[in-house]
Amino acid sequence: MNKLSIILFLMMFSCLPCRAEEKTKLTFLWWPDPGGGFEKVISDFENENPDIDVEMIKGPTSTDTRETMYVTSFLAGEATYDMVLMDIIWLPKFAKQGWLIPLDDWFTKEEQDEFLPGDIQGSIFEGKIYRVPLQTDAGVLYYRKDLLEQKGYAPPTTWDGFVRVSKDIQNPPGLWGFVFQGKQYEGLVCNFLEILWSFGGDVFDEKGNLILNSPQGVEALKFMYNLIHTSKITPAGVTTYEEEESRHIFQEGHAVFCRNWPYLWLLSQRDDSPVKGKVGIIPLPHKEGNRSSACLGGWGFGISKFSKNSEACVKFIKYISGYDAQKRLHFKSGIVPTRKALFEDKDILEKSPFFSELYQILLIAKPRPVHPDYAQISDILRRF
């Protein structure tokens, strides 16, 4: 081999690591991904975009803990996470601190009109949009249709009726009346607000005055306490439950009712689910004379200002928030899509006939208090 051949040979191999380094890597933090929907969509995206690797870092189920992990990265000025998959209530704080980049240049108003209006409204801060909605949420009540039918009960609409039905059907500890998210975290606040609103109360009045100590507020808090200690339709262990703990108890057949988010539906209908075909969904009950309410939730993607790969982030976010990807996420992980057209998709309606009821629940869903100090308000509420 002559000198020129050797030089060409060495140059060829020296370039191999460079080619590998040209591949863009994107990261974001999420929870354990029940159903594997995100992993599937990421795999599909990478197959279509071989120059981009997307790493979904699986964090804890607690939304509070994941928020803290994002904030820690921001405060350090690091691009630990290129993209921010954020709860709707995180956005004002993150945007106000300058941790997110505005998305108006590529997420136009025409595109925004394809999404549920409440989710778009919750993605805007001071006139700019910082989040693309991916998953909408509202608190709903799941119930065992078979157990109610055996006793001749219709699904209850008031809390008094709900307690009576639960007490009559339950047989603890193997079968409890009701489970929900009772751990001291944001999920507990959502549960409390739904009960508070259904009793006619609120956190603030129209003038912005704090009114939690109203008669309705006291009554709602007593009602939650009594679920465990007086009515005894809820296990004491509920104070350690987040979404997944309550889902597993209900899905394994150990509860008559379960308050949770819409993702539970498809998971409960899988072939290996003990309650397949036995689950119904209704709005949460209310106090006689008031109306049902649901806490609006939802998740969406933003881009960290510390990321050096914003163009690749845009490409991935456009993909995962698209019609087909949201549809796959719904079928595999049970998430509720944010594109309005998907609520009329024939495949989704065939698999998830409850979508017509869910859409009505979404229309009455209420956001948590929009307040600059919401994090402190939430922290106080969960420590009642």
Stockholm file with secondary structure:
# STOCKHOLM 1.0

chainA/1-384         MNKLSIILFLMMFSCLPCRAEEKTKLTFLWWPDPGGGFEKVISDFENENPDIDVEMIKGPTSTDTRETMYVTSFLAGEATYDMVLMDIIWLPKFAKQGWLIPLDDWFTKEEQDEFLPGDIQGSIFEGKIYRVPLQTDAGVLYYRKDLLEQKGYAPPTTWDGFVRVSKDIQNPPGLWGFVFQGKQYEGLVCNFLEILWSFGGDVFDEKGNLILNSPQGVEALKFMYNLIHTSKITPAGVTTYEEEESRHIFQEGHAVFCRNWPYLWLLSQRDDSPVKGKVGIIPLPHKEGNRSSACLGGWGFGISKFSKNSEACVKFIKYISGYDAQKRLHFKSGIVPTRKALFEDKDILEKSPFFSELYQILLIAKPRPVHPDYAQISDILRRF
#=GR chainA/1-384 SS CCHHHHHHHHHHHHTHHHHHHTSEEEEEEECCCTTSHHHHHHHHHHHHCTTEEEEEEECCSCHHHHHHHHHHHHHTTCCSCSEEEEETTTHHHHHHTTCBCCCTTTSCHHHHTTBCHHHHHTTEETTEECCEEEEEEECEEEEEHHHHHHHTCCCCCBHHHHHHHHHHHCBTTTBEEEECCCSSSHHHHHHHHHHHHHTTCCSBCTTSCBCTTSHHHHHHHHHHHHHHHTSCCSCGGGGGCCHHHHHHHHHTTCEEEEEECTTHHHHHTSTTCTTTTCEEEECCCBCTTSCCCEEEEEEEEEEBTTCSCHHHHHHHHHHHTSHHHHHHHHHHHCCBCSBGGGGGCHHHHHHCTTHHHHHHHHHHEECCCCCTTHHHHHHHHTTC
#=GC SS_cons         CCHHHHHHHHHHHHTHHHHHHTSEEEEEEECCCTTSHHHHHHHHHHHHCTTEEEEEEECCSCHHHHHHHHHHHHHTTCCSCSEEEEETTTHHHHHHTTCBCCCTTTSCHHHHTTBCHHHHHTTEETTEECCEEEEEEECEEEEEHHHHHHHTCCCCCBHHHHHHHHHHHCBTTTBEEEECCCSSSHHHHHHHHHHHHHTTCCSBCTTSCBCTTSHHHHHHHHHHHHHHHTSCCSCGGGGGCCHHHHHHHHHTTCEEEEEECTTHHHHHTSTTCTTTTCEEEECCCBCTTSCCCEEEEEEEEEEBTTCSCHHHHHHHHHHHTSHHHHHHHHHHHCCBCSBGGGGGCHHHHHHCTTHHHHHHHHHHEECCCCCTTHHHHHHHHTTC
//
